[in-house]
Amino acid sequence: MSEAARWLEVSFVAAGAQAGAWSDALLAAGALSVRTEDADADGPLEQALFGEPGEPGGFHAWPSTRITALVDSHLVPGELVAGAASAAGLMEPQALEVAEVGERDWVAATQAQFEPIEIGARLRITPSWHREHQGPAGLGADGRAEIVLDPGLAFGTGSHPTTSMCLEWLERELPDGATVIDYGCGSGILAIAAARLGAGAVTAIDIDPQALQSTTDNAAANGVTLTVRAGDQPGCAPAQVVVANILASPLRLLAPMLESLVEPGGSLILAGLLDRQVDEVAAAYHQIEMRPYASREGWTCLAGRRARAQIAP
């Protein structure tokens, strides 16, 4: 073992139903931390792990969960895992992966994972530590509209395909001065991008108070004006552009409401759905024909335009 290694990462795959028991048992056995991830990530069996409205009970863990424990290097990984399994009444995993974790600057290592993201020719999403000098109206030195956004508890830094495809639509298709609703705003990235790209009034909506606070803070940090409101507040006027980057189940259930938020002739953009969920989500929309706009890494973004009001002869 390298003299520089102070910690070890011990990783194995377990059934999702056992993920909580494994986490508790590993921590009790001496692990410094435990994280869980989808063992099928980036493959056809990847699943979004959220409790969705209308789903019985929601998901509590991925069916196949990768469990990674950080432990002191003086411990024997196999013995720690065996002790945790025995204490919790679990079967020992068939295979363990062990990697050394040396001394490092953890802040710098974390920041290095988040680089500026350029969207089309007009937009850049950048963490604060990569921020370029901004000119008037939040423009970078190269003239791109720049959004400064650090990773946080609310979702949305622009790196996930669902977010980047929505950003691409806004960068390419957003009419100048259009009114916009960002439904399920998370960090506020789409609402802020719309404002930066020349939208008129922009409304950001979410059911999570933490997301509403994150959106408010990020809007202030970027010097843009948004109307931020909770999802249960009544009376939101329709807009020319509505974007909803959430999940397949709420996109199905909320279809009538989301369609009602789109003005005649306006556009609806939906994201947060896997390729295999496209047909069932599109079928839930009866007033707006939703078609694939882009697909990336197993995810698809749908876009559609509401028909203009017919004028009686």
Backbone as numpy.savetxt, mean C-alpha at the origin, in Angstrom:
# Nx Ny Nz CAx CAy CAz Cx Cy Cz
31.70 -18.57 12.11 30.84 -17.37 12.11 31.73 -16.13 12.11
31.34 -15.13 11.35 32.09 -13.89 11.27 32.14 -13.21 12.63
33.32 -12.61 12.95 33.45 -11.92 14.23 32.53 -10.70 14.28
32.18 -10.15 13.11 31.34 -8.95 13.09 29.88 -9.26 13.35
29.49 -10.51 13.23 28.08 -10.86 13.38 27.68 -10.83 14.85
26.73 -9.99 15.17 26.22 -9.92 16.53 24.85 -10.57 16.65
24.17 -10.71 15.50 22.83 -11.28 15.51 22.69 -12.28 14.37
21.69 -13.11 14.49 21.33 -14.07 13.45 19.85 -13.88 13.12
19.52 -14.07 11.85 18.13 -14.16 11.44 17.80 -15.61 11.15
16.79 -16.13 11.82 16.36 -17.51 11.67 14.99 -17.49 11.00
14.87 -18.15 9.86 13.65 -18.06 9.08 13.13 -19.44 8.71
11.81 -19.60 8.74 11.18 -20.85 8.30 9.74 -20.57 7.91
9.12 -21.53 7.24 7.74 -21.39 6.78 6.84 -22.24 7.65
5.71 -21.66 8.06 4.74 -22.37 8.91 3.34 -22.09 8.40
2.40 -22.91 8.85 0.99 -22.67 8.51 0.53 -21.35 9.15
-0.26 -20.59 8.40 -0.68 -19.29 8.88 -1.42 -19.33 10.21
-2.18 -20.40 10.44 -2.93 -20.52 11.68 -2.02 -20.61 12.90
-0.76 -20.96 12.68 0.18 -21.11 13.79 1.10 -19.90 13.95
0.94 -18.89 13.09 1.88 -17.77 13.09 1.91 -17.04 14.43
0.74 -16.81 15.01 0.69 -16.11 16.29 1.35 -16.90 17.40
1.09 -18.21 17.44 1.69 -19.06 18.47 3.20 -19.11 18.31
3.67 -19.21 17.06 5.11 -19.23 16.82 5.74 -17.91 17.28
5.14 -16.79 16.95 5.70 -15.49 17.33 5.84 -15.38 18.84
4.78 -15.72 19.56 4.82 -15.64 21.02 5.87 -16.58 21.60
5.93 -17.80 21.06 6.85 -18.80 21.60 8.31 -18.41 21.33
8.58 -17.87 20.15 9.96 -17.47 19.82 10.42 -16.31 20.70
9.54 -15.36 20.93 9.90 -14.24 21.81 10.13 -14.72 23.23
9.29 -15.65 23.69 9.47 -16.20 25.03 10.75 -16.99 25.15
11.20 -17.59 24.03 12.42 -18.40 24.04 13.69 -17.56 23.92
13.54 -16.25 23.69 14.72 -15.40 23.65 14.94 -14.63 22.37
14.05 -14.75 21.39 14.20 -13.95 20.17 14.04 -12.47 20.49
14.81 -11.64 19.81 14.74 -10.19 20.03 13.55 -9.58 19.30
13.18 -10.15 18.17 12.03 -9.68 17.41 11.59 -10.80 16.47
10.35 -10.72 16.03 9.81 -11.70 15.09 8.97 -10.94 14.07
9.16 -11.25 12.80 8.31 -10.68 11.77 7.70 -11.80 10.92
6.55 -11.54 10.37 5.87 -12.51 9.51 5.62 -11.89 8.15
5.73 -12.73 7.11 5.53 -12.29 5.74 4.80 -13.38 4.97
4.21 -13.00 3.85 3.56 -13.96 2.98 4.63 -14.81 2.30
4.63 -16.11 2.58 5.61 -17.00 1.95 5.38 -17.13 0.46
4.19 -16.75 -0.02 3.87 -16.84 -1.45 3.93 -15.48 -2.13
4.57 -14.49 -1.48 4.64 -13.15 -2.06 5.29 -13.19 -3.44
4.78 -12.32 -4.32 5.29 -12.19 -5.70 4.98 -13.40 -6.56
4.07 -14.26 -6.10 3.65 -15.41 -6.88 2.15 -15.42 -7.06
1.63 -16.41 -7.79 0.18 -16.44 -8.07 -0.68 -16.65 -6.84
-0.09 -17.15 -5.74 -0.86 -17.40 -4.52 -0.78 -16.26 -3.52
-0.13 -15.15 -3.90 -0.02 -14.00 -2.99 -1.40 -13.53 -2.56
-1.53 -13.15 -1.29 -2.80 -12.65 -0.78 -2.58 -11.37 0.00
-3.51 -10.41 -0.19 -3.49 -9.21 0.63 -4.03 -9.58 2.00
-3.35 -9.16 3.05 -3.72 -9.55 4.41 -4.43 -8.41 5.10
-5.73 -8.35 4.89 -6.55 -7.35 5.55 -7.91 -7.98 5.84
-8.57 -7.51 6.88 -9.95 -7.89 7.11 -10.84 -7.01 6.26
-11.40 -7.57 5.18 -12.19 -6.78 4.26 -13.67 -6.86 4.63
-14.43 -5.77 4.41 -15.86 -5.81 4.64 -16.49 -6.90 3.78
-17.38 -7.67 4.36 -18.08 -8.71 3.62 -17.37 -10.03 3.57
-16.11 -10.08 4.01 -15.39 -11.34 4.04 -15.59 -11.97 5.40
-16.07 -13.23 5.48 -16.32 -13.83 6.78 -15.06 -13.92 7.61
-14.99 -13.10 8.64 -13.87 -13.17 9.57 -12.61 -12.52 9.07
-12.49 -12.28 7.77 -11.26 -11.72 7.24 -10.09 -12.68 7.38
-8.93 -12.29 6.90 -7.72 -13.09 7.06 -7.06 -12.71 8.39
-6.46 -13.68 9.03 -5.69 -13.41 10.24 -4.21 -13.70 10.02
-3.90 -14.48 9.01 -2.51 -14.75 8.63 -2.53 -15.31 7.23
-1.39 -15.21 6.57 -1.30 -15.83 5.25 -1.35 -17.34 5.41
-1.99 -18.06 4.50 -2.05 -19.52 4.62 -0.67 -20.15 4.78
0.30 -19.62 4.05 1.69 -20.05 4.20 2.50 -18.83 4.62
3.00 -18.85 5.84 3.63 -17.67 6.44 5.11 -17.90 6.71
5.93 -16.97 6.23 7.36 -17.04 6.55 7.59 -16.28 7.85
8.18 -16.96 8.81 8.46 -16.39 10.13 9.96 -16.19 10.26
10.36 -14.97 10.60 11.78 -14.65 10.73 12.03 -14.07 12.12
12.93 -14.69 12.85 13.26 -14.24 14.21 14.69 -13.70 14.23
14.88 -12.58 14.90 16.21 -12.01 15.12 16.68 -12.45 16.49
17.87 -13.08 16.57 18.36 -13.62 17.84 19.83 -13.24 18.03
20.27 -13.25 19.27 21.69 -13.02 19.56 22.51 -14.15 18.97
23.70 -13.82 18.49 24.52 -14.81 17.80 25.05 -15.90 18.73
25.01 -15.70 20.07 25.50 -16.74 20.97 24.49 -17.87 21.14
23.27 -17.66 20.66 22.25 -18.71 20.76 22.37 -19.66 19.57
21.94 -20.90 19.79 21.94 -21.90 18.71 20.54 -21.89 18.10
20.42 -21.48 16.82 19.10 -21.31 16.22 18.20 -22.54 16.31
18.79 -23.72 16.00 17.98 -24.94 16.03 17.43 -25.23 17.41
18.24 -24.97 18.42 17.80 -25.23 19.79 16.71 -24.23 20.21
16.87 -22.96 19.81 15.86 -21.97 20.15 14.52 -22.32 19.52
14.53 -22.67 18.22 13.29 -23.01 17.53 12.67 -24.27 18.12
13.52 -25.28 18.43 13.01 -26.52 19.02 12.38 -26.25 20.38
13.01 -25.39 21.18 12.46 -25.06 22.49 11.14 -24.33 22.37
11.06 -23.41 21.39 9.81 -22.68 21.18 8.70 -23.63 20.74
9.04 -24.57 19.84 8.04 -25.53 19.36 7.53 -26.40 20.51
8.46 -26.86 21.33 8.07 -27.71 22.46 7.16 -26.97 23.45
7.52 -25.72 23.75 6.76 -24.95 24.72 5.35 -24.64 24.21
5.21 -24.47 22.88 3.91 -24.10 22.31 3.14 -25.30 21.78
3.72 -26.48 21.86 3.05 -27.67 21.33 2.97 -27.68 19.82
4.01 -27.15 19.17 4.04 -27.08 17.71 5.07 -28.06 17.15
4.87 -28.49 15.92 5.85 -29.34 15.27 7.02 -28.48 14.79
8.24 -28.98 14.94 9.41 -28.24 14.47 9.37 -28.13 12.95
9.78 -27.00 12.40 9.80 -26.85 10.94 10.82 -27.80 10.32
10.54 -28.21 9.09 11.41 -29.15 8.41 12.73 -28.51 8.00
12.73 -27.22 7.75 13.95 -26.56 7.29 14.06 -25.17 7.91
15.28 -24.83 8.31 15.58 -23.50 8.84 16.57 -22.81 7.92
16.39 -21.50 7.75 17.38 -20.69 7.05 17.99 -19.74 8.08
19.31 -19.72 8.13 20.01 -18.89 9.12 20.97 -17.96 8.39
20.90 -16.68 8.71 21.79 -15.70 8.09 22.38 -14.80 9.17
23.64 -14.43 8.99 24.29 -13.53 9.92 23.85 -12.10 9.66
23.70 -11.34 10.73 23.38 -9.92 10.64 24.47 -9.17 11.38
25.34 -8.50 10.63 26.47 -7.83 11.24 26.13 -6.46 11.78
27.10 -5.82 12.41 26.93 -4.45 12.91 26.72 -3.53 11.73
25.72 -2.67 11.82 25.47 -1.76 10.70 24.71 -0.54 11.19
24.67 0.44 10.35 23.90 1.65 10.62 22.47 1.37 10.19
21.61 1.06 11.17 20.27 0.62 10.84 19.44 1.73 10.22
19.65 2.97 10.65 18.91 4.08 10.05 19.26 4.21 8.57
20.59 4.19 8.29 21.02 4.30 6.89 20.55 3.11 6.07
20.57 1.92 6.67 20.13 0.72 5.96 18.65 0.80 5.62
17.85 1.30 6.55 16.42 1.44 6.30 16.17 2.49 5.23
16.85 3.62 5.34 16.65 4.68 4.35 17.07 4.25 2.96
18.10 3.39 2.88 18.59 2.94 1.57 17.55 2.12 0.81
16.55 1.58 1.52 15.51 0.79 0.86 14.53 1.67 0.09
14.54 2.98 0.37 13.55 3.87 -0.22 14.25 4.94 -1.05
14.26 4.73 -2.35 14.87 5.66 -3.28 13.78 6.51 -3.94
14.13 7.66 -4.50 13.14 8.44 -5.24 12.53 7.61 -6.38
11.25 7.81 -6.63 10.52 7.09 -7.67 10.03 8.11 -8.68
10.44 7.98 -9.92 9.99 8.89 -10.97 8.82 8.26 -11.71
7.75 9.04 -11.87 6.54 8.59 -12.54 6.37 9.41 -13.81
6.49 8.74 -14.96 6.36 9.45 -16.23 7.41 10.54 -16.36
7.01 11.62 -16.99 7.95 12.73 -17.23 7.75 13.89 -16.27
6.68 13.82 -15.42 6.33 15.03 -14.67 6.32 14.88 -13.15
6.55 13.69 -12.63 6.31 13.48 -11.20 7.45 12.69 -10.57
7.77 13.05 -9.33 8.76 12.31 -8.55 8.26 12.21 -7.11
8.35 10.98 -6.55 8.06 10.75 -5.14 9.40 10.51 -4.45
9.70 11.28 -3.43 11.02 11.15 -2.82 10.94 11.21 -1.30
11.69 10.34 -0.59 11.81 10.50 0.87 12.54 11.80 1.18
12.35 12.29 2.39 12.93 13.58 2.76 14.45 13.58 2.69
15.08 12.42 2.95 16.55 12.39 2.95 17.14 12.40 1.53
16.29 12.27 0.50 16.75 12.38 -0.88 16.23 13.65 -1.54
15.66 14.50 -0.75 14.97 15.66 -1.31 15.93 16.57 -2.06
15.54 16.92 -3.29 16.30 17.89 -4.07 15.82 19.30 -3.74
16.59 20.27 -4.17 16.14 21.65 -4.01 14.85 21.85 -4.80
13.85 22.38 -4.15 12.58 22.63 -4.82 12.48 24.08 -5.25
12.03 24.27 -6.47 11.74 25.60 -6.95 10.32 25.98 -6.60
9.72 26.91 -7.34 8.35 27.33 -7.06 7.36 26.17 -7.22
6.32 26.18 -6.40 5.20 25.23 -6.51 5.65 23.78 -6.39
6.70 23.53 -5.59 7.10 22.16 -5.35 7.76 21.48 -6.51
8.40 22.23 -7.40 9.08 21.63 -8.54 10.51 21.31 -8.18
10.99 20.14 -8.65 12.39 19.79 -8.49 13.25 20.59 -9.46
14.55 20.42 -9.35 15.47 21.17 -10.20 15.26 20.84 -11.68
14.74 19.63 -11.99 14.51 19.24 -13.37 13.10 19.55 -13.84
12.33 20.26 -13.01 10.98 20.64 -13.41 9.90 19.64 -13.07
10.27 18.51 -12.49 9.25 17.53 -12.09 8.51 18.02 -10.85
7.22 17.75 -10.81 6.46 17.96 -9.58 6.96 16.95 -8.56
7.36 17.44 -7.40 8.02 16.57 -6.42 7.17 16.45 -5.16
6.93 15.22 -4.74 6.22 14.94 -3.50 7.22 14.36 -2.51
7.35 14.99 -1.36 8.24 14.48 -0.31 7.39 13.64 0.63
7.73 12.36 0.72 6.91 11.43 1.50 7.79 10.37 2.12
7.81 10.31 3.45 8.59 9.29 4.15 7.71 8.09 4.48
8.31 6.89 4.52 7.53 5.72 4.92 6.96 5.91 6.32
5.74 5.46 6.52 5.10 5.61 7.82 4.11 4.50 8.07
3.23 4.70 9.05 2.28 3.66 9.42 1.16 3.54 8.41
0.81 4.63 7.73 -0.23 4.55 6.70 0.39 4.12 5.38
-0.36 3.36 4.60 0.17 2.82 3.35 0.34 3.90 2.31
1.33 3.70 1.42 1.45 4.54 0.25 2.73 5.32 0.17
3.77 4.75 -0.44 5.00 5.49 -0.72 5.28 5.53 -2.21
4.40 4.92 -3.01 4.58 4.92 -4.45 5.32 3.71 -4.98
5.86 2.88 -4.10 6.67 1.76 -4.57 5.83 0.55 -4.95
4.63 0.38 -4.38 3.83 -0.79 -4.71 3.18 -0.60 -6.08
3.05 -1.69 -6.86 2.47 -1.56 -8.21 1.09 -0.92 -8.22
0.26 -1.20 -7.21 -1.08 -0.62 -7.22 -1.02 0.90 -7.14
-0.11 1.41 -6.31 0.02 2.87 -6.17 0.67 3.47 -7.41
1.73 2.83 -7.91 2.45 3.41 -9.05 1.57 3.45 -10.29
0.68 2.46 -10.48 -0.20 2.49 -11.66 -1.21 3.63 -11.55
-1.72 3.88 -10.34 -2.61 5.03 -10.15 -1.88 6.35 -10.40
-0.66 6.44 -9.91 0.14 7.64 -10.14 0.38 7.86 -11.63
0.63 6.76 -12.35 0.85 6.88 -13.80 -0.40 7.40 -14.50
-1.58 6.92 -14.07 -2.81 7.43 -14.68 -2.92 8.93 -14.43
-2.70 9.35 -13.20 -2.80 10.77 -12.88 -1.79 11.59 -13.68
-0.57 11.08 -13.80 0.48 11.82 -14.50 0.14 11.98 -15.99
-0.50 10.97 -16.57 -0.78 10.99 -18.00 -2.15 11.57 -18.34
-3.16 11.29 -17.51 -4.54 11.51 -17.92 -5.28 12.61 -17.16
-4.76 13.07 -16.03 -5.51 14.01 -15.20 -5.74 15.33 -15.94
-7.01 15.73 -16.14 -7.26 17.02 -16.78 -6.85 18.17 -15.86
-6.30 19.20 -16.44 -5.88 20.35 -15.65 -7.10 20.98 -14.98
-7.01 21.22 -13.67 -8.08 21.84 -12.93 -9.21 20.91 -12.52
-9.08 19.61 -12.80 -10.16 18.67 -12.49 -10.36 18.53 -10.98
-11.61 18.33 -10.57 -11.89 17.98 -9.19 -11.60 16.49 -9.01
-11.05 16.12 -7.85 -10.57 14.76 -7.63 -11.01 14.28 -6.25
-11.40 13.00 -6.18 -11.63 12.31 -4.91 -10.68 11.13 -4.84
-9.92 11.05 -3.76 -9.06 9.90 -3.46 -9.74 9.13 -2.35
-10.40 8.01 -2.71 -11.16 7.24 -1.73 -10.29 6.12 -1.19
-10.05 6.13 0.12 -9.11 5.20 0.74 -7.71 5.77 0.60
-7.53 7.00 1.13 -6.35 7.80 0.80 -5.05 7.30 1.43
-5.12 6.53 2.55 -3.89 6.03 3.16 -2.97 7.16 3.57
-1.81 7.24 2.94 -0.84 8.29 3.25 -1.19 9.61 2.58
-2.15 9.58 1.64 -2.51 10.79 0.90 -1.72 10.98 -0.37
-0.93 9.99 -0.76 -0.02 10.16 -1.89 -0.76 10.48 -3.19
-1.89 9.81 -3.44 -2.59 10.06 -4.71 -3.26 11.43 -4.70
-3.83 11.80 -3.57 -4.46 13.12 -3.47 -3.42 14.22 -3.63
-2.27 14.06 -2.98 -1.20 15.06 -3.07 -0.66 15.12 -4.49
-0.49 13.95 -5.13 -0.01 13.92 -6.52 -0.98 14.65 -7.43
-2.28 14.42 -7.23 -3.27 15.11 -8.07 -3.14 16.62 -7.91
-3.01 17.08 -6.67 -2.86 18.52 -6.43 -1.59 19.05 -7.09
-0.49 18.31 -6.96 0.78 18.73 -7.57 0.69 18.78 -9.09
-0.13 17.89 -9.68 -0.21 17.79 -11.14 -1.25 18.72 -11.75
-1.83 19.60 -10.94 -2.70 20.63 -11.49 -4.18 20.44 -11.29
-4.58 19.51 -10.38 -6.00 19.35 -10.09 -6.54 20.60 -9.43
-7.87 20.72 -9.45 -8.52 21.80 -8.72 -8.74 21.35 -7.29
-9.99 21.30 -6.85 -10.29 20.85 -5.49 -10.05 19.34 -5.38
-9.35 18.92 -4.32 -9.03 17.51 -4.10 -9.55 17.10 -2.73
-10.31 16.01 -2.68 -10.85 15.49 -1.43 -10.23 14.13 -1.16
-9.72 13.92 0.04 -9.12 12.65 0.47 -10.01 12.03 1.53
-10.42 10.77 1.32 -11.37 10.10 2.20 -10.78 8.79 2.68
-10.98 8.47 3.97 -10.56 7.18 4.51 -11.40 6.88 5.74
-11.47 5.58 6.09 -12.20 5.18 7.30 -11.28 5.06 8.50
-9.96 5.14 8.26 -8.97 4.96 9.32 -8.49 6.33 9.83
-8.71 6.65 11.11 -8.26 7.95 11.63 -6.76 8.17 11.45
-5.98 7.09 11.55 -4.54 7.22 11.38 -4.19 7.65 9.96
-4.92 7.11 8.98 -4.70 7.51 7.59 -5.08 8.97 7.38
-6.17 9.40 7.98 -6.59 10.79 7.85 -5.55 11.74 8.43
-4.97 11.36 9.58 -3.93 12.20 10.18 -2.67 12.20 9.32
-2.31 11.02 8.80 -1.13 10.94 7.94 -1.30 11.78 6.68
-2.48 11.71 6.08 -2.75 12.52 4.89 -2.68 14.00 5.20
-3.26 14.41 6.32 -3.23 15.82 6.73 -1.78 16.29 6.92
-0.98 15.48 7.61 0.41 15.84 7.88 1.22 15.91 6.57
1.02 14.92 5.69 1.79 14.89 4.45 1.39 16.03 3.52
0.11 16.37 3.51 -0.33 17.51 2.69 0.31 18.80 3.18
0.34 18.98 4.50 0.95 20.19 5.06 2.45 20.24 4.74
3.11 19.08 4.86 4.55 19.03 4.59 4.86 19.36 3.13
3.92 19.09 2.23 4.13 19.35 0.81 3.49 20.66 0.35
2.86 21.36 1.29 2.31 22.67 0.94 1.13 22.61 -0.01
0.33 21.54 0.05 -0.86 21.45 -0.81 -2.11 21.49 0.06
-3.19 21.93 -0.52 -4.46 22.04 0.20 -5.39 20.90 -0.22
-5.82 20.11 0.76 -6.76 19.02 0.52 -7.93 19.17 1.48
-9.08 18.64 1.09 -10.18 18.43 2.02 -10.08 16.99 2.50
-9.83 16.80 3.78 -9.62 15.46 4.34 -10.84 15.12 5.19
-11.48 13.99 4.90 -12.72 13.67 5.60 -12.85 12.17 5.83
-13.58 11.82 6.89 -13.83 10.42 7.22 -14.86 9.83 6.27
-14.75 8.53 6.05 -15.62 7.87 5.10 -17.08 7.87 5.49
-17.38 8.02 6.78 -18.78 8.01 7.21 -19.40 9.41 7.24
-18.66 10.42 6.80 -19.24 11.76 6.73 -20.13 11.88 5.50
-21.34 12.37 5.64 -22.25 12.45 4.49 -21.94 13.65 3.59
-22.51 13.60 2.39 -22.56 14.79 1.56 -21.32 15.12 0.76
-20.62 14.13 0.21 -19.46 14.42 -0.63 -19.95 14.63 -2.07
-19.65 15.79 -2.63 -20.09 16.10 -4.00 -19.31 15.26 -5.00
-19.93 14.87 -6.11 -19.22 14.11 -7.16 -18.05 14.91 -7.72
-17.09 14.18 -8.29 -15.89 14.80 -8.84 -15.66 14.32 -10.26
-14.78 15.02 -10.97 -14.44 14.63 -12.34 -13.54 13.40 -12.38
-12.76 13.19 -11.34 -11.89 12.02 -11.25 -12.02 11.41 -9.86
-12.28 10.11 -9.80 -12.33 9.38 -8.54 -11.34 8.23 -8.64
-10.43 8.15 -7.68 -9.47 7.05 -7.64 -9.61 6.33 -6.31
-9.68 5.00 -6.37 -9.83 4.18 -5.16 -8.81 3.05 -5.22
-7.77 3.18 -4.46 -6.72 2.16 -4.38 -6.88 1.44 -3.05
-7.78 0.45 -3.02 -8.06 -0.25 -1.77 -7.90 -1.75 -1.99
-8.97 -2.54 -1.90 -8.89 -3.99 -2.07 -10.10 -4.47 -2.84
-10.02 -5.70 -3.37 -11.06 -6.21 -4.25 -12.43 -6.25 -3.58
-12.50 -6.76 -2.35 -13.81 -6.89 -1.71 -14.50 -5.55 -1.49
-13.84 -4.55 -0.88 -14.52 -3.26 -0.78 -14.79 -2.60 -2.13
-13.93 -2.84 -3.13 -14.21 -2.28 -4.45 -15.50 -2.85 -5.02
-15.78 -4.13 -4.74 -17.05 -4.72 -5.18 -18.22 -4.14 -4.38
-18.08 -4.14 -3.07 -19.19 -3.72 -2.22 -19.51 -2.24 -2.35
-18.50 -1.44 -2.63 -18.69 0.01 -2.70 -18.98 0.50 -4.12
-19.17 -0.42 -5.06 -19.35 -0.03 -6.46 -20.44 1.02 -6.66
-21.67 0.84 -6.13 -22.70 1.87 -6.36 -22.30 3.24 -5.82
-21.69 3.25 -4.64 -21.28 4.53 -4.05 -20.16 5.18 -4.85
-19.16 4.39 -5.26 -18.05 4.95 -6.01 -18.52 5.49 -7.36
-19.44 4.77 -8.02 -19.97 5.26 -9.29 -20.73 6.58 -9.09
-21.44 6.69 -7.97 -22.21 7.91 -7.71 -21.32 9.12 -7.46
-20.06 8.89 -7.11 -19.14 9.99 -6.86 -18.51 10.55 -8.13
-18.75 9.88 -9.27 -18.15 10.30 -10.54 -19.14 11.16 -11.32
-18.73 12.35 -11.69 -19.56 13.23 -12.50 -19.78 12.62 -13.89
-20.87 12.97 -14.58 -21.01 12.56 -15.98 -19.81 13.01 -16.80
-19.27 12.08 -17.56 -18.07 12.36 -18.34 -16.79 12.22 -17.56
-16.90 11.92 -16.25 -15.73 11.80 -15.41 -15.12 10.40 -15.43
-13.98 10.24 -14.77 -13.21 9.00 -14.80 -13.15 8.36 -13.43
-13.16 7.01 -13.43 -13.01 6.22 -12.21 -11.82 5.30 -12.38
-10.92 5.30 -11.41 -9.73 4.46 -11.44 -9.74 3.59 -10.20
-9.60 2.29 -10.39 -9.65 1.32 -9.29 -8.36 0.53 -9.25
-7.82 0.34 -8.07 -6.61 -0.46 -7.92 -6.62 -1.15 -6.56
-5.69 -2.09 -6.40 -5.63 -2.88 -5.19 -6.17 -4.27 -5.43
-6.33 -4.65 -6.70 -6.86 -5.97 -7.01 -5.83 -6.78 -7.79
-5.78 -8.06 -7.48 -4.92 -8.98 -8.19 -5.49 -9.28 -9.57
-4.65 -9.73 -10.48 -5.10 -10.01 -11.85 -6.32 -10.93 -11.86
-6.30 -11.93 -10.98 -7.39 -12.91 -11.00 -8.71 -12.34 -10.48
-8.69 -11.15 -9.90 -9.90 -10.54 -9.36 -10.53 -9.51 -10.30
-9.93 -9.31 -11.47 -10.36 -8.24 -12.37 -11.81 -8.42 -12.81
-12.15 -9.60 -13.30 -13.49 -9.80 -13.87 -14.59 -9.60 -12.83
-14.39 -10.14 -11.61 -15.44 -10.03 -10.61 -15.60 -8.59 -10.13
-14.52 -7.83 -10.06 -14.63 -6.43 -9.66 -15.28 -5.62 -10.77
-14.84 -5.80 -12.01 -15.41 -5.04 -13.13 -16.90 -5.31 -13.27
-17.32 -6.56 -13.01 -18.73 -6.92 -13.16 -19.63 -6.23 -12.15
-19.06 -5.71 -11.07 -19.86 -5.03 -10.04 -20.24 -3.62 -10.44
-19.63 -3.11 -11.52 -19.87 -1.73 -11.95 -20.79 -1.74 -13.17
-21.97 -1.14 -13.01 -22.99 -1.20 -14.05 -23.17 0.13 -14.79
-22.79 1.23 -14.17 -22.92 2.54 -14.83 -21.64 2.95 -15.55
-20.52 2.36 -15.17 -19.23 2.69 -15.78 -18.56 1.40 -16.22
-18.21 1.31 -17.48 -17.52 0.12 -17.97 -16.04 0.21 -17.57
-15.63 -0.72 -16.70 -14.26 -0.71 -16.20 -13.40 -1.66 -17.03
-12.29 -1.16 -17.51 -11.37 -1.97 -18.32 -9.96 -1.87 -17.74
-9.13 -2.91 -17.96 -7.75 -2.83 -17.48 -7.01 -1.65 -18.09
-6.40 -0.86 -17.23 -5.57 0.25 -17.69 -4.10 -0.17 -17.74
-3.68 -0.92 -16.73 -2.29 -1.41 -16.67 -2.25 -2.61 -15.75
-1.27 -3.48 -15.95 -1.04 -4.63 -15.09 0.44 -4.73 -14.79
0.75 -5.09 -13.54 2.16 -5.16 -13.14 2.32 -6.08 -11.94
3.22 -7.02 -12.05 3.60 -7.89 -10.94 2.40 -8.59 -10.30
1.43 -8.98 -11.14 0.27 -9.70 -10.65 -0.88 -8.82 -10.21
-0.73 -7.49 -10.33 -1.77 -6.54 -9.94 -2.28 -5.81 -11.16
-3.56 -5.43 -11.15 -4.16 -4.72 -12.28 -4.85 -3.46 -11.79
-4.76 -2.42 -12.60 -5.48 -1.16 -12.36 -6.58 -1.06 -13.42
-7.80 -0.78 -12.99 -8.94 -0.61 -13.89 -9.26 0.87 -14.04
-9.72 1.24 -15.22 -10.14 2.62 -15.45 -11.37 2.62 -16.34
-12.26 3.58 -16.11 -13.46 3.71 -16.93 -13.96 5.14 -16.89
-14.79 5.46 -17.88 -15.34 6.82 -17.97 -16.86 6.74 -17.93
-17.46 7.58 -17.10 -18.92 7.63 -17.02 -19.47 8.37 -18.22
-20.55 7.85 -18.79 -21.16 8.49 -19.94 -21.64 9.89 -19.56
-21.56 10.79 -20.54 -22.07 12.14 -20.30 -23.59 12.11 -20.27
-24.19 13.01 -19.53 -25.65 13.04 -19.42 -26.26 13.27 -20.79
-27.30 12.51 -21.09 -27.98 12.64 -22.37 -28.97 13.81 -22.29
-28.97 14.61 -23.31 -29.90 15.75 -23.36 -31.12 15.35 -24.18
-32.27 15.45 -23.55 -33.50 15.05 -24.23 -33.78 15.99 -25.40
-34.24 15.44 -26.54 -34.53 16.29 -27.70 -35.74 17.20 -27.44
